[in-house]
């Protein structure tokens, strides 16, 4: 089966629901949700909301630079949630926090919450599904 057509596993569905529950309590109502066109990321985003945008810039072939641009980072307004893929998410977190797109590992289903307060980028939270 092509990678973009794979579904979430039963474990993935439970993790998505658990993480969405944690996020829903903390996200502003006007948060923008961006999801990869891949089926499993759309299923993950649906656990959080029915209102999300599917864009190629966070897809399986995305670059950290394209992902950050799509999210409006670092000068965009408001909260943006990105539902994407490894290794791009790890590279993007590294780029946003350190200025270099290093190979950082992000556990499947985890949330990395970054906040920009010019000129600093702050790592507000890292939560993995097994912590909830």
C-alpha atoms as one frame of an Amber mdcrd trajectory, in Angstrom:
protein
   0.000   0.000   0.000   1.383   3.458  -0.839   2.592   5.375   2.234   0.075
   8.198   1.772  -2.846   5.739   1.849  -1.968   3.958   5.110  -4.592   4.275
   7.864  -3.960   4.819  11.536  -3.674   1.622  13.515  -6.028   0.959  16.434
  -3.198   2.127  18.717  -2.745   5.256  16.573  -6.449   6.088  16.798  -6.371
   5.825  20.606  -3.232   7.980  20.759  -4.772  10.602  18.451  -7.907  10.774
  20.598  -5.892  11.064  23.819  -3.626  13.781  22.436  -6.578  15.648  20.904
  -8.299  15.649  24.293  -5.221  17.229  25.873  -4.903  19.826  23.096  -8.599
  20.779  22.986  -8.402  22.035  26.567  -5.466  24.304  25.720  -5.894  25.561
  22.162  -7.621  28.839  21.356 -10.860  28.435  19.407  -9.345  30.159  16.359
  -6.320  27.847  16.060  -5.509  26.833  12.493  -4.915  23.109  11.923  -2.737
  22.088   8.955  -2.569  18.423   7.945  -0.644  16.430   5.409  -2.668  14.877
   2.580  -1.671  11.440   3.911  -4.674   9.505   5.174  -3.280   8.837   8.673
  -2.577  12.522   9.300  -6.069  13.468   8.193  -7.430  10.836  10.599  -5.249
  12.298  13.358  -6.459  15.848  12.632 -10.094  14.648  12.662  -9.645  13.521
  16.263  -8.995  17.186  17.089 -11.475  18.954  14.807 -13.486  18.648  11.628
 -12.103  22.014  10.456  -8.564  21.563   9.185  -6.657  22.406   6.020  -4.948
  19.700   3.967  -1.793  21.079   2.339   1.155  19.517   0.491   3.640  21.708
   2.390   3.310  19.383   5.398   3.077  16.154   3.369   5.438  13.192   3.286
   7.835  15.028   0.935   7.778  18.322   2.838  10.888  20.268   3.798  11.310
  22.010   7.147  11.476  25.375   5.372   8.218  24.755   3.464   6.481  23.587
   6.628   7.524  26.676   8.582   6.474  28.951   5.711   3.056  27.247   5.502
   2.611  27.752   9.261   3.576  31.437   8.968   6.583  30.901  11.232   8.052
  32.919  12.841   6.041  36.076  12.182   2.523  34.738  11.650  -0.316  35.615
  13.960  -2.278  33.128  15.997  -1.876  29.468  16.836  -1.088  26.890  14.153
  -1.103  23.121  14.716   0.758  21.003  12.164  -0.075  17.312  11.733   2.793
  15.951   9.681   5.517  13.331   9.426   8.950  12.304  10.586  11.690  13.119
   9.768  10.356  16.518   8.646   8.734  17.367  12.008  11.974  16.706  13.886
  13.974  18.712  11.355  11.451  21.537  11.610  11.561  21.613  15.416  15.359
  21.719  15.242  15.279  24.547  12.687  12.776  26.610  14.691  14.607  26.122
  18.000  18.255  26.143  16.943  18.405  27.661  13.461  19.587  24.385  11.859
  17.505  21.535  10.447  19.090  18.698  12.431  17.817  15.118  12.657  15.730
  15.289  15.841  13.448  12.392  16.626   9.805  13.057  17.469   7.809  10.110
  18.792   4.712   9.171  16.783   1.667  10.954  18.113   3.688  13.426  20.216
   3.070  17.133  20.539   5.868  19.700  20.450   4.454  23.124  21.359   6.655
  26.000  20.219   5.996  29.658  20.970   7.671  32.624  19.320   8.336  35.666
  21.484  10.684  37.767  19.378  13.544  37.269  19.283  13.223  33.947  21.136
  11.615  30.622  20.346  10.367  28.844  23.450   9.663  25.138  23.802   6.471
  25.314  25.834   5.674  21.597  26.042   6.616  18.174  24.752   3.999  15.515
  25.419   4.085  11.934  24.167   0.973   9.751  24.059   2.295   7.404  26.738
   2.394  10.310  29.214  -1.375  10.886  29.093
